């Protein structure tokens, strides 16, 4: 829920500023489990992703205000997922993200 709240705030902020983020996902070069733990019936894993994206933020009149639409950028993020082990559904939920 916290991850979703942050995402919603960021989207609302861009909407209020009349900005548009264009993000083109090129691909993932690496996805590696870097940590795992079980505590109190909940399992957590941390996955480190190394990806390539093209990102550009534009104003309402389509002017570029951040990044470069011609530049591929390496992005390194760690995503933490959690699952309540006793549950029969075993759904993994994204509970945290962190960029390097």
KAGIUR-V503423 format. One record per residue. N is the residue number from 1. PHI is phi in degrees with one decimal (NA if undefined). PSI is psi in degrees with one decimal (NA if undefined). D_FIRST is the distance of its C-alpha to the first C-alpha in whole Angstrom. Layout:
BEGIN
{{N PHI PSI D_FIRST} {N PHI PSI D_FIRST}}
END
This chain:
BEGIN
{{1 NA -40.1 0} {2 -63.9 -40.3 4} {3 -61.8 -44.2 5} {4 -63.5 -40.1 5} {5 -61.5 -42.9 6} {6 -63.3 -44.5 9} {7 -59.1 -47.1 10} {8 -61.8 -40.4 10} {9 -63.6 -42.6 12} {10 -63.1 -44.2 14} {11 -63.3 -44.7 15} {12 -63.1 -38.5 16} {13 -62.2 -43.5 18} {14 -64.9 -40.6 20} {15 -61.9 -44.1 21} {16 -62.7 -35.5 22} {17 -86.5 0.9 24} {18 57.1 44.4 25} {19 -110.4 155.4 25} {20 -130.1 128.3 24} {21 -95.9 122.8 22} {22 -106.8 120.7 24} {23 -126.3 119.5 23} {24 -108.5 118.4 25} {25 -84.4 118.4 24} {26 -84.7 -48.4 27} {27 167.4 169.8 26} {28 -103.9 124.4 25} {29 -87.3 -28.0 28} {30 -153.9 139.7 26} {31 -138.1 115.7 23} {32 -137.0 130.9 24} {33 -72.5 120.5 22} {34 -110.7 -10.9 23} {35 -160.4 149.1 21} {36 -153.5 144.3 21} {37 -156.0 154.4 20} {38 -126.6 128.1 20} {39 -148.8 127.7 20} {40 57.8 35.7 20} {41 82.9 5.0 19} {42 -119.2 129.0 16} {43 -98.0 140.0 17} {44 -129.3 139.3 16} {45 -129.7 147.6 17} {46 -115.6 124.9 17} {47 -113.2 128.1 19} {48 -98.3 120.6 21} {49 -108.0 133.8 21} {50 -114.9 114.0 24} {51 -129.3 167.8 24} {52 -122.7 134.3 26} {53 -139.7 161.3 25} {54 -116.8 126.0 27} {55 -130.5 137.9 25} {56 -150.6 137.8 27} {57 -109.5 130.9 26} {58 -120.2 150.4 28} {59 -82.4 177.9 29} {60 -59.4 -29.8 30} {61 -93.7 16.7 33} {62 74.7 9.4 32} {63 -73.7 141.8 33} {64 -75.2 125.1 32} {65 -116.7 -10.6 30} {66 -158.8 143.9 28} {67 70.8 -169.0 29} {68 -140.3 120.5 31} {69 -69.6 -7.1 31} {70 -107.9 1.7 34} {71 -108.2 120.5 32} {72 -81.8 129.5 30} {73 -119.4 137.0 28} {74 -80.7 132.8 27} {75 -123.3 129.0 23} {76 -118.2 119.9 22} {77 -131.6 149.5 19} {78 -114.2 126.4 17} {79 -112.8 133.7 14} {80 -107.6 127.4 13} {81 -114.9 146.6 12} {82 -132.5 150.6 12} {83 -143.7 132.0 14} {84 -80.7 109.4 15} {85 -60.9 -44.2 19} {86 -64.8 -17.2 20} {87 -65.8 140.7 19} {88 -73.3 -21.8 21} {89 -83.3 -29.5 18} {90 51.3 45.0 17} {91 -82.7 130.6 14} {92 -90.8 134.1 13} {93 -116.9 135.9 9} {94 -73.1 118.9 9} {95 -113.4 -13.0 7} {96 -162.2 149.2 9} {97 -134.3 148.6 12} {98 -149.5 129.5 15} {99 -92.9 153.2 18} {100 -99.9 NA 22}}
END
